Amino acid sequence: MLRYFTMKYVLTFLEQPITTNKERAGNRWVRAENTKKWRSMAKESVTGVIPPLKSMNVTVQPYQQRGKLQDTAACNPSVKAAIDGIVDAGVIPDDSGDYLPKIIFLPCKRGKNSLELIIEGEEK
């Protein structure tokens, strides 16, 4: 089914995202703390800003200031937590394929440590 989206929102988090490798190297308490932080930041960012959507696609663009650039999709732990925060805010009812059919991870670029989520969706 072809879906046309009419709304576009860009969320920029001025935080270095947690990578899968960093998450695996840590302990479960640090992981839980990071998940809570990203989920909360996303919920606060979209509440009252993004209306409820029928469904949405997300394009992920990470930025990294120094060092070897992270692998494509390495920022998935932060992205997953942020999407859960968007669900918590009521933008979409669930992050299943019915409401979130596509997540695109772009390769990391040089820039200030941050994570950008480009949300495209159709308002209810």
Backbone as CSV, one residue per row, in Angstrom:
resi,resn,N_x,N_y,N_z,CA_x,CA_y,CA_z,C_x,C_y,C_z
1,MET,0.834,-1.170,0.000,0.000,0.000,0.000,0.886,1.243,0.000
2,LEU,0.649,2.133,-0.902,1.408,3.363,-1.012,0.806,4.397,-0.075
3,ARG,1.655,5.027,0.739,1.163,6.020,1.688,1.776,7.381,1.366
4,TYR,0.959,8.393,1.343,1.414,9.760,1.135,1.300,10.503,2.458
5,PHE,2.384,11.112,2.865,2.397,11.824,4.135,2.332,13.320,3.901
6,THR,1.588,13.995,4.746,1.366,15.417,4.551,2.042,16.292,5.600
7,MET,2.443,15.742,6.727,3.052,16.521,7.802,4.519,16.113,7.947
8,LYS,5.380,17.087,8.218,6.797,16.791,8.429,7.277,17.588,9.635
9,TYR,7.933,16.891,10.552,8.484,17.491,11.760,9.929,17.053,11.904
10,VAL,10.772,17.955,12.387,12.173,17.623,12.619,12.462,17.841,14.100
11,LEU,12.859,16.772,14.771,13.274,16.846,16.175,14.785,16.754,16.221
12,THR,15.415,17.685,16.877,16.867,17.635,17.030,17.183,17.568,18.513
13,PHE,17.877,16.514,18.905,18.304,16.323,20.284,19.791,16.656,20.357
14,LEU,20.142,17.659,21.138,21.534,18.077,21.246,22.260,17.234,22.286
15,GLU,22.219,15.956,22.067,22.857,14.955,22.924,23.513,13.931,22.014
16,GLN,24.622,13.405,22.446,25.233,12.324,21.679,24.418,11.059,21.914
17,PRO,23.919,10.439,20.841,23.116,9.230,21.040,23.962,8.073,21.570
18,ILE,23.293,7.186,22.269,23.935,5.972,22.780,23.992,4.963,21.641
19,THR,25.155,4.395,21.416,25.297,3.392,20.359,25.086,1.995,20.943
20,THR,24.822,1.070,20.068,24.634,-0.323,20.477,25.886,-0.839,21.183
21,ASN,27.063,-0.540,20.644,28.304,-1.015,21.261,28.503,-0.443,22.660
22,LYS,28.204,0.848,22.827,28.350,1.464,24.149,27.338,0.866,25.126
23,GLU,26.124,0.648,24.651,25.094,0.071,25.506,25.488,-1.336,25.964
24,ARG,26.028,-2.117,25.058,26.436,-3.496,25.397,27.595,-3.522,26.372
25,ALA,28.450,-2.507,26.320,29.613,-2.452,27.206,29.235,-2.007,28.618
26,GLY,28.067,-1.391,28.785,27.641,-0.891,30.084,26.853,-1.924,30.858
27,ASN,26.318,-1.481,31.979,25.481,-2.387,32.776,24.009,-2.038,32.596
28,ARG,23.147,-2.848,33.133,21.712,-2.682,32.898,21.145,-1.416,33.531
29,TRP,21.757,-0.934,34.598,21.253,0.283,35.243,21.564,1.515,34.399
30,VAL,22.747,1.542,33.812,23.108,2.647,32.926,22.220,2.609,31.683
31,ARG,21.993,1.416,31.172,21.111,1.262,30.006,19.707,1.776,30.322
32,ALA,19.167,1.390,31.469,17.820,1.824,31.861,17.769,3.346,32.029
33,GLU,18.812,3.915,32.590,18.874,5.370,32.782,18.898,6.094,31.434
34,ASN,19.700,5.594,30.497,19.775,6.204,29.171,18.445,6.076,28.420
35,THR,17.817,4.917,28.516,16.531,4.701,27.861,15.492,5.673,28.416
36,LYS,15.441,5.803,29.718,14.487,6.711,30.364,14.728,8.151,29.912
37,LYS,15.996,8.546,29.841,16.352,9.909,29.439,15.887,10.207,28.018
38,TRP,16.209,9.337,27.056,15.837,9.560,25.659,14.321,9.502,25.478
39,ARG,13.685,8.597,26.164,12.223,8.463,26.060,11.544,9.728,26.579
40,SER,12.020,10.218,27.701,11.466,11.416,28.320,11.712,12.655,27.453
41,MET,12.926,12.798,26.925,13.236,13.950,26.061,12.315,13.988,24.858
42,ALA,12.095,12.837,24.248,11.240,12.780,23.057,9.801,13.103,23.409
43,LYS,9.311,12.539,24.491,7.920,12.790,24.892,7.714,14.278,25.143
44,GLU,8.616,14.895,25.883,8.504,16.321,26.186,8.597,17.166,24.917
45,SER,9.421,16.741,23.967,9.619,17.512,22.734,8.394,17.530,21.834
46,VAL,7.625,16.445,21.808,6.504,16.357,20.865,5.145,16.661,21.489
47,THR,5.049,16.589,22.807,3.768,16.834,23.471,3.282,18.246,23.157
48,GLY,2.094,18.333,22.591,1.515,19.615,22.238,2.071,20.230,20.964
49,VAL,3.023,19.564,20.333,3.641,20.083,19.102,3.202,19.255,17.899
50,ILE,3.337,17.939,18.019,2.939,17.047,16.927,1.567,16.477,17.267
51,PRO,0.597,16.673,16.386,-0.744,16.140,16.651,-0.762,14.622,16.451
52,PRO,-1.830,13.961,16.874,-1.947,12.527,16.602,-1.895,12.263,15.090
53,LEU,-1.129,11.250,14.716,-0.956,10.880,13.312,-1.550,9.508,13.061
54,LYS,-2.030,9.289,11.824,-2.511,7.960,11.436,-1.357,6.975,11.444
55,SER,-0.235,7.394,10.902,1.002,6.614,10.910,2.142,7.579,10.612
56,MET,3.357,7.103,10.747,4.503,7.970,10.485,5.699,7.151,10.029
57,ASN,6.560,7.798,9.293,7.874,7.260,8.942,8.904,8.126,9.642
58,VAL,10.030,7.541,9.999,11.092,8.289,10.675,12.392,8.119,9.895
59,THR,13.058,9.234,9.637,14.405,9.224,9.072,15.340,9.715,10.162
60,VAL,16.412,8.977,10.407,17.335,9.246,11.496,18.652,9.769,10.936
61,GLN,19.086,10.942,11.443,20.372,11.499,11.036,21.194,11.818,12.283
62,PRO,22.196,10.975,12.586,23.085,11.279,13.708,24.248,12.173,13.254
63,TYR,24.748,12.970,14.197,25.925,13.820,13.969,26.923,13.547,15.078
64,GLN,28.194,13.563,14.717,29.256,13.279,15.682,30.402,14.245,15.449
65,GLN,30.872,14.848,16.525,31.891,15.886,16.424,33.291,15.334,16.179
66,ARG,33.680,14.304,16.904,35.054,13.786,16.787,35.083,12.270,16.727
67,GLY,36.296,11.799,16.457,36.527,10.361,16.452,35.998,9.693,15.199
68,LYS,36.180,8.381,15.176,35.674,7.589,14.062,34.145,7.656,14.089
69,LEU,33.558,7.961,12.946,32.104,8.074,12.894,31.446,6.732,13.222
70,GLN,30.386,6.800,13.982,29.660,5.585,14.349,29.099,4.913,13.098
71,ASP,28.903,3.621,13.204,28.306,2.861,12.106,26.871,3.318,11.870
72,THR,26.406,3.115,10.647,25.012,3.403,10.325,24.110,2.548,11.217
73,ALA,23.127,3.164,11.810,22.141,2.537,12.704,22.709,2.163,14.072
74,ALA,23.948,2.547,14.377,24.506,2.250,15.696,23.765,2.990,16.804
75,CYS,23.115,4.083,16.456,22.391,4.892,17.438,21.007,4.327,17.745
76,ASN,20.737,3.116,17.312,19.412,2.519,17.482,18.885,2.550,18.919
77,PRO,19.698,2.319,19.969,19.121,2.360,21.318,18.466,3.708,21.647
78,SER,19.108,4.802,21.261,18.530,6.125,21.512,17.296,6.353,20.652
79,VAL,17.350,5.898,19.413,16.222,6.070,18.499,15.014,5.285,18.999
80,LYS,15.209,4.049,19.394,14.108,3.216,19.895,13.462,3.863,21.114
81,ALA,14.274,4.360,22.031,13.740,5.015,23.227,12.983,6.288,22.853
82,ALA,13.507,7.056,21.895,12.838,8.284,21.459,11.480,7.957,20.814
83,ILE,11.448,6.927,19.996,10.180,6.532,19.370,9.179,6.096,20.437
84,ASP,9.641,5.382,21.445,8.747,5.007,22.551,8.192,6.257,23.241
85,GLY,9.011,7.303,23.373,8.550,8.563,23.955,7.502,9.237,23.085
86,ILE,7.666,9.128,21.773,6.684,9.685,20.840,5.357,8.944,20.974
87,VAL,5.429,7.625,21.152,4.220,6.823,21.403,3.604,7.246,22.737
88,ASP,4.430,7.412,23.768,3.929,7.844,25.086,3.172,9.169,24.990
89,ALA,3.617,10.041,24.067,2.975,11.350,23.898,1.667,11.262,23.116
90,GLY,1.351,10.084,22.587,0.101,9.889,21.879,0.119,10.285,20.415
91,VAL,1.310,10.447,19.843,1.396,10.811,18.426,0.913,9.648,17.560
92,ILE,1.350,8.444,17.873,0.840,7.221,17.259,0.503,6.261,18.404
93,PRO,-0.458,5.353,18.192,-0.864,4.469,19.282,0.170,3.413,19.663
94,ASP,1.033,3.057,18.707,1.963,1.944,18.926,3.081,2.080,17.900
95,ASP,4.223,1.472,18.180,5.314,1.540,17.194,5.410,0.263,16.356
96,SER,4.284,-0.406,16.187,4.235,-1.575,15.308,4.256,-1.113,13.858
97,GLY,4.373,-2.041,12.942,4.421,-1.736,11.518,3.162,-1.074,10.986
98,ASP,2.046,-1.241,11.683,0.805,-0.588,11.260,0.899,0.934,11.386
99,TYR,1.630,1.400,12.375,1.723,2.834,12.641,3.106,3.411,12.326
100,LEU,4.100,2.556,12.239,5.466,2.972,11.945,6.051,2.027,10.896
101,PRO,5.635,2.206,9.635,6.058,1.251,8.608,7.515,1.368,8.179
102,LYS,8.144,2.521,8.441,9.515,2.667,7.937,10.363,3.545,8.852
103,ILE,11.571,3.054,9.156,12.597,3.837,9.833,13.836,3.766,8.941
104,ILE,14.324,4.918,8.540,15.512,4.979,7.683,16.655,5.560,8.510
105,PHE,17.764,4.841,8.563,18.959,5.322,9.249,19.945,5.837,8.208
106,LEU,20.251,7.133,8.275,21.260,7.719,7.402,22.629,7.582,8.063
107,PRO,23.704,7.541,7.262,25.039,7.447,7.856,25.346,8.686,8.697
108,CYS,26.111,8.490,9.735,26.513,9.569,10.625,27.317,10.615,9.849
109,LYS,27.097,11.886,10.196,27.829,12.993,9.581,28.607,13.750,10.645
110,ARG,29.622,14.475,10.202,30.353,15.356,11.110,29.478,16.533,11.488
111,GLY,29.542,16.892,12.736,28.786,18.029,13.247,28.723,17.939,14.751
112,LYS,28.044,18.889,15.360,27.880,18.869,16.805,27.159,17.585,17.206
113,ASN,27.618,16.940,18.265,27.004,15.689,18.728,25.507,15.890,18.896
114,SER,24.737,15.189,18.088,23.286,15.328,18.147,22.620,14.208,17.371
115,LEU,21.319,14.162,17.511,20.507,13.176,16.810,19.281,13.889,16.266
116,GLU,19.033,13.721,14.983,17.894,14.354,14.336,16.919,13.270,13.884
117,LEU,15.669,13.447,14.248,14.607,12.553,13.792,13.676,13.358,12.901
118,ILE,13.520,12.921,11.675,12.625,13.568,10.735,11.373,12.699,10.666
119,ILE,10.274,13.248,11.132,9.019,12.507,11.226,8.084,12.992,10.125
120,GLU,7.600,12.056,9.323,6.637,12.374,8.287,5.399,11.533,8.537
121,GLY,4.255,12.173,8.554,3.027,11.441,8.842,1.796,12.156,8.363
122,GLU,0.701,11.461,8.483,-0.587,12.004,8.079,-1.429,12.234,9.327
123,GLU,-1.891,13.465,9.487,-2.694,13.805,10.645,-4.011,13.037,10.652
124,LYS,-4.454,12.652,11.841,-5.729,11.916,11.975,-6.887,12.803,11.592
